[in-house]
Amino acid sequence: MEIERLLEEAKKELEEIKSPEDLEKIRIKYLGRKGELKKLFENLKNIQPEKRKEYGRKLNELKIFLEEEIRKRRERFEKKEKKEIDPTLPGVYKERGYLHILKEEIKRIEEILVGLCFEIEKGPEIETEFNNFEALNIPEHHPARDMQATLFLEKEKIILRTHTSPIQIRTMLKKRPPIRICAPGRVYRRDAFDASHSPVFHQVEGLYIDKDVTFSNLKGTMEIFLREYFEKKDLEIKFAPSYFPFTEPSAEVAILWERNGKKEFLEVAGCGMVHPNVLKNCNIDPEEWNGYAFGMGVERLCMVKYSIPDIRLFFENEKRFLKQFSF
């Protein structure tokens, strides 16, 4: 009687289904691991021996009937779904994610410098005035501080770093020479937000401290790096005397690059031999050790390399602009 009742109930429910979801609910109800048929099969052992064979036969017939009916109806739903699909329609496009151009370029710069035996060092963006200025031979009231309009925090002597040079100071204070590091990161200055200035931008700096380091070593490193980064083996590079309080002698580095249909030298980096005072401030004897340092703005390198006219484009999150650099 129980089997016949289930058969009639299942037939009625099968006639009323309207979707594949309804069909799946019926399958689970009757054929699932905790379904009605499972319970009846488990009850088979309690049936009287003389009736067990007939009971088992009817139970198997019910199971086969339900499996076949569910299969047929599932095929009908699948055929109907295929008919409703228009194969001429374009597929669903899922846009591929990619790194921001500045992240990509920092990664590329790091790869080149690591290939030149530099180790990557990171540091905090909130710094002390000592690490950001004084240890770099820029004492209080020094005119060079006017070159970097600083963003001060409420706490005295705590600032947002104006360059990644504090990473060099931190490294020299905790490690003994020889030291060969590159220091990438975000920096902050109280600048206007216009086509060529931003209050936040990115730098990568390099530092090499050892014995008998020469300016020729520095020139060779800069030439290899710039030719590799700009992908021009014959790139013409010019070093012009300059001033930085933390290096002596110091130089601006420019490359011969075509812009607006004509070639001109464009400044892309600054460099020099580490000032003896900087070494002393980091407890390194300048009589025994010397070295060079260099630094460059990542946005500046990108703007030259890809002919980008406005630094604000990097920060406006305009997808049409950023997608051009989804390598």
C-alpha positions, 0 to 999 in steps of 0.5 A, spaced: 500 500 500 505 504 501 508 503 494 502 504 491 501 511 495 508 513 493 507 512 485 500 516 485 503 521 489 509 521 484 505 521 478 501 527 480 507 531 482 511 530 476 505 532 472 505 539 475 513 541 474 514 547 471 522 548 471 528 544 472 528 546 479 522 543 480 524 536 477 530 536 481 526 537 488 522 531 486 528 527 484 531 529 491 524 527 495 524 520 492 531 518 490 535 522 494 540 519 499 534 521 505 529 520 500 522 516 500 525 510 496 531 509 501 526 509 507 522 503 504 529 499 502 531 500 509 524 497 511 525 491 507 528 487 512 522 488 516 517 485 511 515 478 512 519 473 508 514 470 504 512 477 502 519 480 501 520 478 494 514 481 491 515 487 496 522 488 493 520 487 486 514 493 486 519 497 490 524 496 484 519 497 479 517 504 482 525 506 482 526 504 475 519 508 473 521 514 477 528 514 474 526 514 467 520 519 468 525 524 471 530 523 465 525 524 460 523 530 463 530 533 464 531 531 456 525 535 455 527 541 459 534 541 456 532 541 448 527 547 450 533 551 453 537 549 447 532 552 442 531 558 446 539 560 445 541 564 439 548 562 437 549 568 433 549 572 439 555 574 442 558 570 448 558 573 455 565 577 456 568 577 462 574 583 463 580 580 464 584 584 470 590 587 470 595 591 474 595 599 474 601 601 469 605 604 475 605 597 479 607 594 472 613 599 471 615 599 478 615 591 477 619 592 471 624 597 474 625 592 480 626 586 475 632 590 471 635 593 478 635 586 481 638 583 475 644 588 476 645 585 483 640 590 487 636 587 493 629 590 494 628 594 500 621 597 503 620 602 508 614 606 512 611 612 508 610 615 515 617 617 517 621 621 522 624 628 520 631 625 522 631 619 517 627 624 511 632 630 512 637 630 517 641 624 516 641 626 509 645 632 510 639 636 510 639 640 517 633 644 520 633 651 516 637 648 510 635 651 504 634 645 500 628 643 505 624 648 500 625 644 494 621 639 498 614 642 500 613 637 506 606 634 509 607 634 517 603 630 521 600 632 528 605 629 532 612 633 532 617 631 527 613 626 524 612 627 516 609 623 510 616 622 507 618 626 501 622 621 498 624 614 498 631 616 501 629 614 508 629 607 506 637 608 505 638 611 511 634 605 515 638 600 511 645 603 513 643 604 520 641 596 521 646 593 516 654 594 515 657 595 508 657 592 502 650 594 501 647 594 494 639 596 495 633 599 491 628 602 494 621 603 491 615 606 494 610 612 494 612 619 497 608 625 498 609 633 497 605 639 498 605 640 491 599 642 486 595 637 482 596 639 475 599 636 469 606 635 471 605 635 479 602 631 484 602 631 492 603 623 491 607 620 486 612 614 486 620 613 486 625 608 486 632 609 489 638 605 488 644 605 493 651 602 493 656 602 498 662 598 498 670 600 498 673 604 492 666 605 488 667 610 483 663 615 479 664 611 473 661 605 476 655 610 477 655 612 470 655 605 468 649 602 472 645 608 470 646 607 462 645 600 463 638 601 467 636 606 462 637 603 456 634 596 458 628 600 461 627 604 455 629 598 450 634 602 446 641 599 446 643 606 443 640 610 447 644 617 448 645 619 455 647 625 458 650 627 465 650 634 467 652 637 474 647 638 479 646 639 487 643 635 492 645 635 499 646 628 500 651 627 494 657 630 492 659 630 486 651 630 484 648 630 477 642 630 473 641 624 468 637 626 461 636 622 455 635 624 448 628 622 446 623 624 441 617 628 443 613 632 439 616 630 432 623 633 435 629 630 439 631 633 445 634 631 452 629 630 457 631 629 465 629 622 468 633 621 474 638 624 479 644 621 482 651 622 485 656 619 490 654 619 497 656 625 501 661 623 507 656 626 512 650 621 510 655 616 511 657 619 518 650 619 520 649 612 519 655 610 523 659 608 517 666 610 516 667 615 510 675 613 510 673 606 509 667 606 505 664 610 499 658 609 494 653 612 490 646 613 490 640 615 484 633 616 484 628 617 479 620 618 479 616 612 476 611 617 473 616 621 470 619 615 466 612 613 464 610 619 461 617 619 457 616 612 455 609 612 453 608 620 451 603 621 457 602 628 457 599 629 464 601 626 470 593 626 473 591 621 468 595 616 472 590 617 478 583 619 475 582 611 474 579 612 467 579 605 464 580 607 457 586 610 459 589 604 463 586 599 459 592 601 454 597 598 458 594 592 460 600 588 457 
